[in-house]
């Protein structure tokens, strides 16, 4: 793992933008894995500010809630359009987000895996980490061998995401997510971590055991991971003190 320590969220976002721009400039047809939530918002804002071209880019999002229409402001399809796609020159037929409203969810998972394979696998996968160590929506206990699948969302995950909804009851209980093995197939991974709330997760990621109780721990087995982490998120790492 290549660990890049930065001062704060702004510096993390700046570094991530430069990192991704460099990769995109050196690939003829970049295939990017994208994440949602508050962590990558700064990255997307900077990519828009710098007028980075997405003309030749193919994207695959990590996950989507089950049961939310794509026009729902809390769907990740809506999020990606609002935070990035509506502001860059990407061709929308090259954008892939799981369809959480699909009639046959199992088929949707299978077709998503096939689409990634046909694209030639993901060049750079952008990730965040949950307080319980989830990556994508792969909750603790998810098999490292998992591919794109339907998952029951952990209470802590739903609570963390409830700030985007009017009430906890409105937060979906299920999602479609790339599996852990799907994520690990990415040629390179860019993990972004910011804030005191993620400090325990960072300490466990870097110093704990590799096991399925903490899904992000598997990233230590990947050959090409860059972690961009700010001071607050590094505060519980022993060697950092």
Buried (B, 14 or more C-beta within 10 A) or exposed (E): BEBBBBEEBEBBBBBBBEBBBEBBEEBEEBBBBBBBBBBBBBBBBBBBEEEBBBEBBBBBBBBBBBBBEBEBEBBBBBBBBEBBBEBBEBEEEBBBBBBBBBEEBEEBBBBBBEEBEEBEBBBBBBBBBBBBBBBBBBBBEBEBEBBBBBBEBBEBBBEBBBEEBEEEEEBBEBBBBBBBBBBBBBBBBBBBBBBEEBBBBBBBBBEBEEEBEBBBBBBEEBEEBBBBBBBBBBBBBEEBE
